[in-house]
Amino acid sequence: MQVTFCRLRTHQWCFILFNVILFHALLFGADFVEEYFLHALPYVDMKVAEIKDKARKLNMDPLRSNLSKYYILNQPEVCKGKNIFLLSFIFSSPGNGTRRDLIRTTWGSMTNIQGQSILTLFALGLPVLVTTQQEIDNESHKNNDIIEGIFLDSAENQTLKIIMMTQWAVTFCPNALFILKVEEEMFVNLPSLVDYLLNLKEHREDIYVGRVIHQALPNSDTNSQGSVTLNEYHEKYYPDYCSGEAFIMSQGVARMVYVVFREVPITVPADVFIGICAKSVGLVPIHSSRFSGKRHIRYNRCCYKFMFTSSETTDAEVFLAWKEINSGNECTLFESYYGLISCKLLTYLDSFKRFHMGTIKNNAMNFGD
């Protein structure tokens, strides 16, 4: 009787262990697959050596002498004489001065991490209202951190915005080792991001890293925003590219991408545009699941200490995350484990809810029609 009981207990433990392993595989398996198995093969193109040579020899003096042709507001001296480790370019809407102020007082206020110099700037296009432009002028005069291009800041012009950002970086901040492009609704854990970059072992001059989008289909619906015709892009899939919410390029990559800008149609989405440019210069984007992409990561202190970014963060979440991450309280191994499990589960639950609500809305619209 005792032997049967022991055998039963052994089976139970085996069953529990199997389910624990299965639970972790389902929760973290997608990230593991993305990280290690979805890396594209290097692109081979005989023009790559020529492009790299042009990138090394770029002469930006004509642009420096004709700033008014490209920029309403500029900070041409902000990088001069400095060895910048990370240049953070925050893509902001002209009217969102309150959000910019929040970033300036939280994660964007960091200027030195582990002895590495950090510079944070805001990238804007022109506002619709003259009064908004006056407010931006005053804000720029006060903070000296706004780069404003000569184009309307709209959804259709985001590719122009990314061209402006890259052009400014290679022209006025060629000594910046890495360039972070990030949207203003994101929270960024700069200490973890800098630590990651410092620990890169090789090819730091060819870094293009973020949450990689694999085999995305071009939008061929001409009635929707962001549609792309076959004449503009004729491949079945877009090349692998980093999600535009946040990604990092090295200075070398920025210079190579700048060289091939005119060869890529600006009608494609901004993040795809950079991906196509990267492909044409022989670069493979590096995937990291610590970039959230479009997903909002439910807040947990130890989870946010591990993640690089979270999308759609409210002002209150940004302030809380900044305060707790920089409180000096380290996470134990168990706290880190629990935090990652918790925010993963809650994030998937939120995604399911949004999908479910979207389905209900679509069905309601179809019923109404």
C-alpha positions in Angstrom: 0.0 0.0 0.0 2.9 2.3 0.9 4.7 1.6 -2.4 1.6 2.4 -4.4 1.3 5.7 -2.6 5.0 6.6 -3.3 4.6 5.8 -7.0 1.5 8.0 -7.1 3.4 10.9 -5.5 6.2 10.5 -8.1 3.7 10.7 -10.9 2.2 13.8 -9.4 5.6 15.5 -9.2 6.4 14.5 -12.7 3.0 16.0 -13.9 3.6 19.2 -11.9 7.2 19.5 -13.3 5.9 19.0 -16.8 3.3 21.7 -16.4 5.8 24.1 -14.9 8.1 23.6 -17.9 5.2 23.9 -20.3 4.1 27.1 -18.6 7.5 28.7 -19.0 7.9 27.5 -22.5 4.5 29.1 -23.5 5.3 32.3 -21.7 8.9 32.8 -22.8 9.1 30.5 -25.8 8.2 33.2 -28.4 10.9 35.5 -27.1 13.4 32.7 -27.2 12.5 31.8 -30.8 12.6 35.5 -31.9 16.0 36.0 -30.2 17.8 33.0 -31.6 16.0 31.5 -34.6 14.4 34.4 -36.5 17.6 36.2 -37.4 17.8 36.8 -41.1 20.8 35.7 -43.1 23.3 38.5 -44.0 22.5 40.3 -47.2 25.1 40.1 -49.9 25.5 43.1 -52.3 28.6 44.1 -54.2 27.8 47.7 -53.6 28.2 47.5 -49.8 31.9 48.1 -49.8 31.4 51.2 -52.0 28.6 52.5 -49.7 30.8 52.0 -46.6 33.6 54.0 -48.3 31.2 56.8 -49.2 29.8 56.8 -45.6 33.4 57.2 -44.2 34.0 60.2 -46.6 30.7 62.0 -46.1 31.2 65.8 -46.4 28.4 67.6 -44.5 29.9 71.1 -44.8 27.3 72.2 -47.5 24.5 71.4 -45.1 26.1 73.2 -42.2 26.4 76.4 -44.2 22.7 76.2 -45.3 20.8 75.3 -42.2 17.7 77.4 -42.9 16.9 75.1 -45.9 16.3 72.1 -43.6 15.7 73.3 -40.0 13.5 75.9 -38.3 15.1 75.2 -34.9 18.6 73.7 -34.6 21.2 73.1 -31.9 24.4 73.0 -34.0 26.8 73.4 -31.0 25.2 71.0 -28.6 27.5 68.1 -29.5 30.6 70.1 -30.2 33.7 68.9 -28.4 31.9 66.1 -26.6 32.3 62.4 -26.8 28.6 61.3 -26.8 28.0 57.6 -26.0 24.3 57.7 -26.7 22.3 60.3 -28.5 18.6 59.9 -27.7 16.3 61.4 -30.3 12.7 61.6 -29.0 10.1 61.9 -31.8 7.5 64.3 -30.3 4.4 66.0 -31.6 4.6 69.8 -31.7 1.7 70.4 -29.2 2.9 67.9 -26.6 5.1 70.3 -24.5 3.7 68.8 -21.3 5.0 65.3 -22.2 8.4 66.7 -23.2 8.7 68.4 -19.8 7.8 65.2 -18.1 10.6 63.4 -20.0 13.0 66.2 -19.2 12.4 65.6 -15.5 12.4 61.8 -15.6 14.4 59.4 -17.8 15.5 62.1 -20.3 17.3 64.0 -17.5 20.1 61.5 -17.4 23.4 62.9 -18.8 25.9 60.3 -17.5 25.5 56.6 -17.0 28.5 54.4 -15.9 30.8 57.2 -17.0 29.2 57.4 -20.5 27.9 60.8 -21.8 24.1 60.8 -22.7 22.4 63.5 -24.8 18.7 63.8 -25.2 17.0 65.9 -27.9 13.5 66.2 -29.3 12.7 65.9 -33.0 9.7 67.9 -34.3 8.1 69.0 -37.5 6.1 72.1 -38.1 2.8 72.6 -36.2 -0.4 73.6 -37.9 -1.0 76.6 -35.6 1.2 79.7 -35.5 0.6 80.0 -31.7 2.0 76.5 -31.2 5.1 77.5 -33.0 5.5 80.4 -30.7 5.3 78.1 -27.7 7.9 75.8 -29.3 10.2 78.8 -29.9 10.0 79.7 -26.2 10.5 76.1 -25.1 13.5 75.8 -27.3 15.0 79.0 -26.0 14.6 77.7 -22.4 15.8 74.1 -22.9 18.1 74.1 -26.0 17.0 70.6 -26.9 14.6 70.8 -29.9 15.4 70.1 -33.5 12.6 71.2 -35.8 12.5 70.4 -39.5 10.8 72.3 -42.3 7.9 69.9 -43.0 4.4 69.5 -41.4 4.5 67.2 -38.5 1.9 64.6 -39.6 1.5 60.9 -39.8 2.3 61.0 -43.5 5.6 62.8 -42.9 7.2 60.5 -40.3 9.7 59.2 -42.9 10.8 62.8 -43.5 11.2 63.1 -39.8 13.5 60.1 -39.6 15.5 61.4 -42.5 15.9 64.7 -40.7 17.0 63.0 -37.5 19.6 60.9 -39.2 20.9 63.8 -41.3 21.2 66.0 -38.1 23.1 63.2 -36.3 25.7 62.6 -38.9 26.1 66.3 -39.5 26.1 67.9 -36.1 26.9 64.9 -33.8 29.3 62.7 -35.7 31.0 61.8 -32.4 27.9 60.1 -31.0 28.7 56.4 -30.8 25.0 55.2 -30.7 21.7 56.9 -31.7 18.4 56.0 -30.1 15.2 56.8 -32.0 12.2 56.6 -29.6 8.6 57.8 -29.6 7.5 60.2 -26.9 4.8 57.8 -25.5 7.6 55.3 -24.5 9.3 54.9 -21.2 13.0 54.1 -21.7 15.2 52.4 -19.1 18.4 54.1 -20.1 20.7 52.5 -17.4 19.8 49.0 -18.7 20.1 50.1 -22.3 23.6 51.6 -21.8 24.7 48.5 -19.9 23.6 46.4 -22.8 25.5 48.5 -25.3 28.6 48.5 -23.2 28.6 44.7 -23.1 28.4 44.3 -26.9 31.4 42.2 -27.7 31.9 42.9 -31.4 30.9 44.9 -34.5 29.7 47.9 -32.4 30.1 50.1 -35.5 27.4 48.0 -37.3 24.6 48.0 -34.7 21.0 48.2 -35.7 19.0 46.8 -32.8 15.4 46.8 -31.6 12.3 44.6 -31.7 12.6 43.1 -35.1 9.5 42.7 -37.3 9.8 39.6 -39.4 8.1 39.2 -42.9 5.7 42.1 -42.6 3.3 42.5 -45.5 3.0 45.8 -47.3 -0.3 47.5 -46.9 -1.9 47.4 -50.4 -5.2 49.0 -49.4 -5.2 52.3 -51.2 -8.1 53.6 -49.0 -6.1 53.3 -45.8 -3.2 55.4 -44.4 0.3 54.0 -45.1 -0.7 52.1 -48.2 2.1 51.2 -50.6 1.6 50.4 -54.3 3.5 47.7 -56.3 5.3 50.5 -58.1 6.6 51.9 -54.8 7.6 48.5 -53.3 7.3 45.3 -55.4 8.5 42.6 -52.9 6.0 40.2 -51.2 7.4 41.0 -47.7 9.2 44.0 -46.2 12.8 43.1 -45.2 13.3 42.5 -41.5 13.3 45.9 -39.7 13.2 47.3 -36.1 9.8 48.5 -34.8 9.8 52.3 -35.0 8.7 52.8 -31.4 12.3 52.5 -30.3 15.5 51.2 -31.9 19.2 52.0 -31.9 21.7 52.6 -34.7 25.4 53.0 -34.4 27.0 56.2 -36.0 28.4 54.0 -38.7 25.0 52.6 -39.6 23.5 56.1 -39.6 26.1 57.3 -42.1 25.6 54.3 -44.4 21.8 54.7 -44.2 22.2 58.4 -45.1 24.2 57.5 -48.2 21.3 55.4 -49.6 18.3 57.5 -48.6 17.5 58.7 -52.1 17.4 55.1 -53.4 14.4 54.1 -51.1 10.8 55.3 -51.6 9.8 57.6 -48.8 6.1 56.5 -49.1 6.8 53.4 -47.0 6.4 53.6 -43.2 9.3 55.3 -41.4 10.6 52.2 -39.6 10.3 50.1 -42.8 12.2 52.9 -44.6 15.2 52.4 -42.3 14.9 48.6 -42.6 15.0 48.8 -46.5 18.0 51.2 -46.2 19.7 48.7 -43.8 19.2 45.8 -46.2 20.7 47.8 -49.1 23.9 48.3 -47.1 24.1 44.7 -46.1 22.9 45.0 -42.5 20.9 42.5 -40.5 18.8 44.0 -37.7 19.5 42.5 -34.2 16.4 41.4 -32.3 16.0 42.0 -28.5 12.8 41.1 -26.8 13.7 43.6 -24.1 12.4 46.3 -26.5 8.6 46.3 -26.1 7.7 47.4 -29.7 4.1 48.6 -29.7 3.2 46.7 -26.6 2.4 48.3 -23.3 4.2 46.4 -20.5 2.1 46.3 -17.3 4.1 48.1 -14.6 6.2 46.0 -12.2 9.4 47.6 -10.7 11.6 44.5 -11.3 10.2 43.9 -14.8 10.8 47.5 -15.8 14.4 47.2 -14.5 15.0 44.4 -17.0 13.0 45.8 -20.0 14.5 48.6 -22.2 11.1 50.2 -23.2 7.4 50.1 -22.7 4.9 51.7 -25.1 1.8 53.8 -24.4 2.9 54.7 -20.8 0.8 57.3 -19.0 2.4 60.3 -17.4 1.8 58.7 -14.0 3.5 55.5 -15.1 6.5 57.3 -16.4 7.0 59.2 -13.1 6.5 56.0 -11.0 8.8 53.9 -13.1 11.5 56.6 -13.1 11.2 57.0 -9.3 11.3 53.3 -8.4 13.9 52.2 -10.9 16.3 54.9 -9.7 15.5 54.4 -6.0 18.6 52.2 -5.5 16.5 49.2 -4.4 17.9 46.2 -6.2 15.7 43.2 -7.1 16.5 39.8 -5.7 16.5 36.8 -8.1 13.0 35.8 -6.9 11.7 39.4 -7.3 13.1 39.5 -10.8 11.6 36.2 -11.7 8.2 37.1 -10.2 8.3 40.5 -11.9 9.0 39.0 -15.4 6.3 36.4 -15.0 3.8 38.9 -13.7 4.3 41.6 -16.4 4.4 38.9 -19.1 1.1 37.4 -18.1 -0.6 40.8 -17.6 0.7 42.1 -20.9 -0.6 39.0 -22.8 -3.9 39.5 -21.0 -4.1 43.1 -22.1 -3.3 42.1 -25.7 -6.1 39.5 -25.6 -8.6 42.1 -24.3 -7.7 44.6 -27.0 -8.0 41.9 -29.6 -11.4 40.8 -28.2 -12.7 44.4 -28.0 -11.5 45.1 -31.6 -13.3 42.0 -32.8 -16.5 43.1 -31.1 -16.3 46.6 -32.6 -15.7 45.2 -36.1 -18.6 42.8 -35.8 -20.8 45.7 -34.5 -19.8 47.8 -37.5 -20.5 45.0 -39.9 -23.9 44.4 -38.3 -24.7 48.1 -38.6 -23.8 48.0 -42.3 
